[in-house]
Amino acid sequence: EGSDDAQILDRMALDHTSYLRMNYYPPCNLNDASTVIPDDPPPLGISPHRDAGFLTILLQDDDCHSLQVARFEDSDLGRDNSWVTVNPIPGAVTINTGDMAMIWSNGIFRAPLHRVLTDPTKKRYSSPFFYNPGYNELISPLDCCCCEKKKEIKYRPCLWGYFRALRFAGDLTDLGVEIQTSHFKMDSTSDHIEKQDEFQKAVNFEENFNVEKYRSILESKD
């Protein structure tokens, strides 16, 4: 209908930062009982995290069921011991909504905290396709998710390229920053809004990303 809401998928068809990843998780069997800590989770293939992008389309291993999702409230730092195994359905894919889907939907869709366990005897393979917007896309709640339903807007605009750069840097460098959607909530006092404006003016997304080049903008000032 010509609205910005309707044009999002058209823009993503022309400009996106999606990618496919192939994962392999070897078996991990801790035979030494002295290494087991009570109430700790089994050895992890991937630690708890939320997917940063829009949608994750996951082809799971039918023979090894170790993907788990947390039942949680709206807390980036909260710990919940309720983990539910996502059992794959043969011939089907698992769809996970990421942080950008959470902002676009004004919180209607959640970005679930999830993890992958190791198995003591089985190998695990998985193929996630991360469907992400273009780096210059400014993610904000869609009219159909708030204005048309007369709901309060929960999030400020978030530049995907900035969010992705910080999530990447937080995972792989010593910047001391762990960016979350909560930093873009309307009642947040975070400085990420100002920092992303500065980053957008300085960055060239056509170049290979170099954390050191933008460290002075991205790193935590605390």
Legacy VTK file of the C-alpha trace (Angstrom):
# vtk DataFile Version 3.0
C-alpha trace
ASCII
DATASET POLYDATA
POINTS 222 float
0.000 0.000 0.000
3.043 2.247 -0.172
3.474 2.594 3.591
6.902 2.272 5.191
5.662 -0.859 6.953
4.875 -2.518 3.629
8.204 -1.506 2.085
10.443 -3.088 4.721
10.587 -6.515 3.103
11.091 -4.875 -0.299
14.100 -3.001 1.084
15.447 -6.143 2.699
15.215 -7.964 -0.629
17.565 -5.371 -2.139
19.767 -4.512 0.834
20.340 -7.017 3.604
23.176 -8.449 5.690
21.962 -12.031 5.930
24.256 -15.028 6.120
24.261 -18.801 6.551
26.376 -20.512 9.174
27.215 -24.191 9.578
27.649 -25.363 13.184
29.321 -28.476 14.519
29.166 -29.463 18.193
31.429 -32.371 19.186
30.419 -34.722 22.006
31.530 -33.729 25.480
31.522 -36.348 28.201
32.675 -35.296 31.677
33.467 -38.607 33.299
35.222 -37.031 36.277
32.494 -36.329 38.838
34.824 -33.935 40.669
34.535 -31.478 37.786
30.747 -31.290 38.049
29.404 -28.339 40.049
25.941 -28.836 41.628
23.124 -26.820 39.962
25.416 -25.796 37.095
24.223 -26.533 33.547
25.783 -29.323 31.511
28.691 -28.302 29.262
27.507 -25.680 26.792
28.026 -25.680 23.040
26.898 -22.030 22.931
26.308 -19.890 26.006
22.941 -18.147 26.605
22.287 -15.328 24.134
19.652 -13.606 22.026
19.947 -13.365 18.263
20.660 -9.777 17.271
18.967 -9.665 13.880
15.449 -10.018 12.472
14.751 -13.730 11.939
16.777 -16.898 12.311
15.748 -19.855 10.150
17.312 -22.932 11.699
17.700 -26.436 10.318
18.347 -28.600 13.368
19.903 -32.020 13.775
17.042 -34.511 14.110
19.130 -36.905 16.196
20.540 -34.577 18.860
18.110 -32.411 20.818
20.159 -29.818 22.687
18.801 -26.395 21.726
17.053 -24.854 24.744
15.034 -21.670 25.212
14.545 -19.854 28.514
11.217 -18.886 29.997
11.945 -15.341 31.106
10.510 -11.960 31.871
11.725 -8.715 30.331
15.188 -8.614 31.852
18.513 -8.575 30.043
20.433 -9.564 33.159
17.908 -11.822 34.854
18.659 -15.524 35.288
15.883 -18.064 34.968
16.474 -21.749 35.639
13.504 -22.771 33.486
14.993 -24.061 30.215
12.858 -25.871 27.641
14.351 -28.143 24.967
13.305 -27.287 21.405
12.709 -30.692 19.856
13.073 -30.545 16.059
10.321 -31.831 13.801
11.758 -33.884 10.897
11.410 -31.997 7.632
10.669 -28.686 9.362
12.751 -25.651 10.291
12.816 -23.743 13.577
12.074 -19.997 13.390
13.534 -17.677 15.998
12.746 -13.979 16.294
15.677 -11.694 17.019
16.223 -8.308 18.663
15.256 -6.336 15.539
11.944 -8.215 15.295
11.339 -7.270 18.919
11.830 -3.561 18.178
9.949 -3.603 14.861
6.977 -5.324 16.533
7.062 -2.956 19.532
7.676 -5.911 21.832
4.919 -8.140 20.456
7.506 -10.656 19.272
10.192 -11.549 21.781
13.866 -12.267 21.209
14.154 -15.384 23.361
17.227 -16.190 25.399
18.566 -19.547 24.224
21.556 -21.835 24.532
22.914 -25.080 23.108
24.010 -27.957 25.320
26.600 -30.531 24.395
25.740 -34.217 24.335
27.988 -36.784 26.039
27.906 -39.201 23.065
26.340 -37.523 20.015
27.668 -35.017 17.522
25.325 -32.174 16.623
25.055 -30.279 13.346
22.886 -27.258 12.646
22.477 -24.691 9.861
21.105 -21.287 10.929
20.287 -18.666 8.304
20.299 -15.181 9.854
17.909 -12.921 7.935
19.013 -9.379 8.729
18.272 -5.873 7.422
20.792 -3.603 5.714
23.304 -1.874 7.959
21.776 1.543 7.267
18.274 0.430 8.249
16.880 2.404 11.180
14.718 -0.036 13.146
11.714 1.448 14.958
8.259 0.150 15.933
5.976 -0.292 12.938
2.722 1.671 12.747
0.774 -1.580 12.476
2.181 -2.687 15.858
1.572 0.481 17.827
-0.122 3.504 16.240
-2.875 1.572 14.473
-3.563 -0.343 17.700
-3.214 2.776 19.862
-0.372 1.228 21.812
2.415 3.161 23.461
5.666 3.196 21.464
8.217 1.289 23.544
11.446 1.766 21.588
13.518 4.545 20.090
14.984 4.040 16.600
17.947 1.656 16.494
20.514 1.651 13.680
21.081 -1.983 12.765
24.676 -1.385 11.666
25.504 0.153 15.050
23.739 -2.586 17.012
25.430 -5.314 14.971
28.862 -3.688 15.303
28.561 -3.496 19.078
27.190 -7.026 19.435
30.088 -8.271 17.292
32.595 -6.232 19.283
31.084 -7.331 22.596
31.425 -10.968 21.602
34.949 -10.837 20.195
36.809 -7.861 21.686
37.514 -6.096 24.973
35.318 -3.026 24.448
33.403 -3.686 27.653
30.032 -3.179 25.954
27.077 -5.574 25.817
24.309 -3.936 23.825
20.669 -5.005 24.291
17.254 -3.849 23.098
16.615 -2.445 26.571
19.119 0.329 25.780
16.646 1.627 23.185
13.542 1.628 25.364
11.812 4.978 25.651
12.563 5.215 29.374
16.232 4.219 29.017
18.952 6.643 30.075
21.536 4.915 27.884
23.875 7.012 25.743
23.555 4.613 22.791
21.205 6.937 20.884
23.836 9.678 20.779
26.635 7.194 20.118
24.842 5.581 17.192
24.322 9.010 15.582
28.048 9.666 15.875
28.836 6.195 14.552
26.500 6.588 11.562
28.243 9.814 10.540
31.688 8.216 10.754
31.177 4.691 9.430
31.533 3.424 5.877
29.607 0.181 5.607
31.187 -0.513 2.225
34.520 -1.152 3.960
35.475 -4.220 5.972
34.578 -3.480 9.567
37.499 -2.628 11.841
36.746 -2.375 15.548
39.896 -0.387 16.237
38.921 2.294 13.732
35.725 3.045 15.676
36.880 2.102 19.174
36.670 5.680 20.464
32.959 5.757 19.576
31.981 2.228 20.504
33.837 1.506 23.711
32.262 1.871 27.127
33.113 5.114 28.925
32.344 3.678 32.358
LINES 1 223
222 0 1 2 3 4 5 6 7 8 9 10 11 12 13 14 15 16 17 18 19 20 21 22 23 24 25 26 27 28 29 30 31 32 33 34 35 36 37 38 39 40 41 42 43 44 45 46 47 48 49 50 51 52 53 54 55 56 57 58 59 60 61 62 63 64 65 66 67 68 69 70 71 72 73 74 75 76 77 78 79 80 81 82 83 84 85 86 87 88 89 90 91 92 93 94 95 96 97 98 99 100 101 102 103 104 105 106 107 108 109 110 111 112 113 114 115 116 117 118 119 120 121 122 123 124 125 126 127 128 129 130 131 132 133 134 135 136 137 138 139 140 141 142 143 144 145 146 147 148 149 150 151 152 153 154 155 156 157 158 159 160 161 162 163 164 165 166 167 168 169 170 171 172 173 174 175 176 177 178 179 180 181 182 183 184 185 186 187 188 189 190 191 192 193 194 195 196 197 198 199 200 201 202 203 204 205 206 207 208 209 210 211 212 213 214 215 216 217 218 219 220 221
